[in-house]
Amino acid sequence: MDINGCVALVTGAPGGIGRAFVAELLKRGAAKIYVGARDTASLADLMKDDDKRLVPMALDVTDAAMVARAATEAPDVTLLINNAGYASFQGAIAAHDMAAARREMDVNYFGPLALTRAFRPVLAAGGGGAVVNMLSMAALVSLPVTGTYSASKAAFLSVTRSIRAELAAQGTAVVGVLAVQTESAIGARLPPPRMMPAEVVADVLDAVQTGLSEEIVAGAQTKAAYQAFTADPKGFQAKMSTRLPQAT
């Protein structure tokens, strides 16, 4: 699909990758961008230039009523970017309870699934459009320090493939994005080196622009990690398994 003239919805817009999506979409000529955040006050910096193409939207992807309202308030969306995410950085066993694990599933799996379901008819009415799902290399390789986050991203990868198959008939492309740590709130909790969000976003929007409907490996650092993983999956997983949660 053509980014120029598109109408996008970006969830988790105030974060590092969300902000990069907004900036790159504007650069590429998006006609309108709904910038979603749980608290619209967090959008103040994004809105400071008073660009009329940016439309603030209160949106918690775990809130069914807000998701339904978003689809009503944004009936012209042609590009849905499921970017909002949450990581607790607790081990699956080391965590004190399962509350964080449940929230990770709510934000990283159930939330974007619900939003995509809500926007399916909107995208169909607009000619198909595209969905971007921000996954993670953690969907393929589990780090014990992010054990339940990895599980939520693996679930998101699986449902992304199902969504792609189901929406193909209406002409909706579904791009799943595999990426390693970036300079973002989540990525900052992982060791350097970290990619700049703009590098990831540029690869993603290039894929959307060319009409891809598949998983992509975004950013040079991710490509190197993915190559190492595909060359020796067991060895790569064994290396990642040494990253254990620290006692608190």
C-alpha positions in Angstrom: 0.0 0.0 0.0 1.0 3.6 -0.5 2.1 5.3 2.7 1.6 8.7 1.0 -2.0 9.7 1.7 -2.7 6.8 4.1 -4.6 7.1 7.4 -2.8 5.3 10.2 -3.5 4.4 13.8 -0.4 3.9 16.0 -0.9 2.4 19.4 1.7 3.1 22.1 2.5 6.4 20.2 4.4 8.2 23.1 7.1 5.4 23.3 10.4 5.3 21.4 9.2 3.1 18.5 5.7 4.7 18.5 7.2 8.2 18.2 9.5 6.9 15.4 6.5 5.5 13.5 4.7 8.9 13.8 7.7 10.8 12.6 8.3 8.5 9.6 4.7 8.4 8.6 4.6 12.2 8.5 7.8 12.2 6.5 6.3 9.8 4.0 3.2 11.8 3.5 0.5 10.2 5.7 -2.7 12.2 5.5 -3.7 11.5 9.1 -2.3 9.7 12.1 -4.4 8.7 15.1 -1.9 8.7 17.9 -3.0 6.3 20.6 -2.1 6.4 24.3 -3.6 5.2 27.5 -3.2 8.8 28.8 -3.5 11.5 26.2 -1.4 13.8 28.4 1.6 11.7 27.5 1.1 12.9 23.9 1.8 16.5 24.7 5.4 16.4 23.2 4.1 14.7 20.0 1.4 17.3 19.6 3.5 20.4 20.4 4.0 21.4 16.8 0.2 21.5 16.3 0.4 19.4 13.1 -3.2 19.0 12.1 -2.5 15.5 10.7 -2.1 14.2 14.3 -5.3 13.2 16.1 -4.9 12.2 19.7 -6.8 9.2 20.8 -7.3 7.8 24.4 -6.7 4.1 23.8 -5.9 1.3 26.3 -5.7 -1.8 24.1 -6.8 -3.9 27.1 -10.0 -2.0 27.5 -12.8 -3.5 25.4 -14.9 -0.4 25.4 -12.0 1.9 24.3 -11.1 -0.5 21.5 -14.7 -0.6 20.2 -14.9 3.2 20.4 -11.6 3.6 18.5 -13.0 1.7 15.5 -16.0 4.1 15.6 -14.0 7.2 16.0 -11.5 6.3 13.3 -13.5 4.8 10.4 -11.0 6.0 7.8 -8.0 4.0 9.0 -6.1 2.2 6.3 -2.9 1.2 8.3 -3.2 -0.2 11.8 0.1 -0.4 13.7 -0.1 -2.5 16.8 2.9 -1.1 18.6 1.8 -0.9 22.3 3.7 -3.4 24.5 4.6 -4.3 28.0 7.4 -6.2 29.6 7.7 -6.9 33.3 11.3 -8.4 33.2 10.4 -11.1 35.7 11.1 -14.8 35.3 8.3 -17.2 34.8 9.1 -18.9 38.1 11.1 -16.1 39.8 8.1 -13.6 39.7 6.3 -13.2 43.0 3.0 -14.0 41.3 1.4 -14.2 37.9 -0.1 -10.7 37.7 2.7 -9.4 35.4 2.4 -12.4 33.1 -1.3 -11.9 32.7 -0.8 -8.2 31.9 1.8 -9.1 29.3 -0.7 -11.4 27.6 -3.4 -8.7 27.8 -1.2 -6.0 26.3 0.9 -8.0 23.9 -1.6 -10.6 22.7 -5.2 -10.1 23.6 -5.1 -6.3 23.1 -3.8 -6.2 19.5 -6.0 -9.2 18.6 -9.0 -7.3 19.8 -8.0 -4.1 18.0 -7.4 -6.0 14.8 -10.8 -7.7 15.1 -12.4 -4.3 15.7 -10.7 -2.7 12.7 -11.2 -5.6 10.2 -14.4 -4.1 8.7 -12.8 -0.6 8.7 -9.8 -1.9 6.7 -12.0 -3.9 4.4 -14.1 -0.8 3.6 -11.0 1.1 2.8 -9.8 -1.4 0.2 -7.8 -3.8 2.5 -5.0 -1.7 3.8 -2.4 -3.2 6.1 -1.8 -4.3 9.7 1.6 -4.0 11.3 2.2 -6.2 14.4 5.3 -5.3 16.4 6.7 -8.7 17.5 10.2 -9.4 18.8 13.0 -11.8 18.4 11.8 -12.9 21.8 8.9 -14.6 19.9 11.5 -17.0 18.5 13.9 -17.3 21.4 13.1 -17.3 25.0 15.1 -15.3 27.5 14.5 -16.4 31.1 14.7 -12.8 32.3 11.7 -12.0 30.0 10.2 -15.5 30.1 6.5 -14.5 30.2 7.1 -11.6 27.8 8.7 -14.1 25.4 5.6 -16.3 25.7 3.3 -13.4 25.0 5.3 -12.5 21.9 5.3 -16.1 20.7 1.5 -16.1 21.0 1.4 -12.9 19.1 3.5 -14.3 16.3 1.3 -17.3 16.1 -1.9 -15.3 15.9 -0.3 -12.9 13.5 0.1 -15.7 11.0 -3.5 -16.7 11.5 -4.7 -13.2 11.1 -2.7 -12.9 7.8 -4.4 -16.0 6.4 -7.9 -14.8 7.5 -7.6 -11.3 6.2 -6.0 -12.2 2.9 -9.4 -12.5 1.2 -10.2 -8.9 1.9 -6.8 -7.7 0.6 -5.3 -6.8 4.0 -1.6 -7.2 4.3 -0.3 -8.3 7.7 3.4 -7.6 8.5 4.9 -9.1 11.6 8.0 -7.3 12.8 10.9 -9.2 14.4 13.3 -6.9 16.2 15.9 -7.0 19.0 16.4 -4.4 21.6 16.0 -0.7 20.6 16.4 2.6 22.4 13.0 2.5 24.0 11.5 2.0 27.4 11.5 -1.8 27.0 14.8 -2.0 25.1 16.6 0.1 27.7 16.2 -2.8 30.2 18.3 -5.0 27.9 22.1 -4.8 27.4 23.6 -2.7 24.6 24.1 -2.4 21.7 20.6 -1.2 21.0 19.2 -0.1 17.6 17.6 3.3 17.0 13.9 3.0 16.6 14.0 4.9 13.3 16.1 2.1 11.7 13.4 -0.4 12.7 10.5 1.8 11.5 12.1 2.5 8.2 12.4 -1.2 7.4 8.8 -1.8 8.5 7.3 1.0 6.4 9.4 -0.1 3.4 7.8 -3.5 3.7 4.3 -2.0 3.9 5.1 0.2 1.0 6.1 -2.7 -1.2 3.1 -4.7 -0.3 4.7 -7.5 1.8 2.5 -9.7 3.9 4.9 -11.8 6.0 7.3 -11.6 8.9 10.2 -9.2 8.4 13.5 -8.9 10.2 14.0 -5.2 11.0 17.3 -3.5 11.5 20.9 -4.6 11.0 21.4 -5.9 14.6 18.2 -8.0 14.3 19.4 -9.4 10.9 22.7 -10.5 12.5 20.8 -12.1 15.5 18.4 -13.8 13.1 21.2 -15.2 11.0 22.9 -16.6 14.1 19.5 -18.1 15.2 18.8 -19.8 11.9 22.3 -21.1 11.6 22.2 -22.8 15.0 18.8 -22.5 16.8 19.7 -24.7 19.7 23.0 -23.0 20.3 21.5 -19.6 20.1 18.7 -20.6 22.5 21.3 -22.0 24.9 23.2 -18.7 24.8 20.1 -16.7 25.5 19.1 -19.1 28.4 22.1 -17.8 30.4 20.3 -14.5 30.8 18.5 -15.3 34.1 16.4 -13.0 36.2 18.2 -11.4 39.1 17.1 -11.9 42.7 15.2 -8.9 44.0 
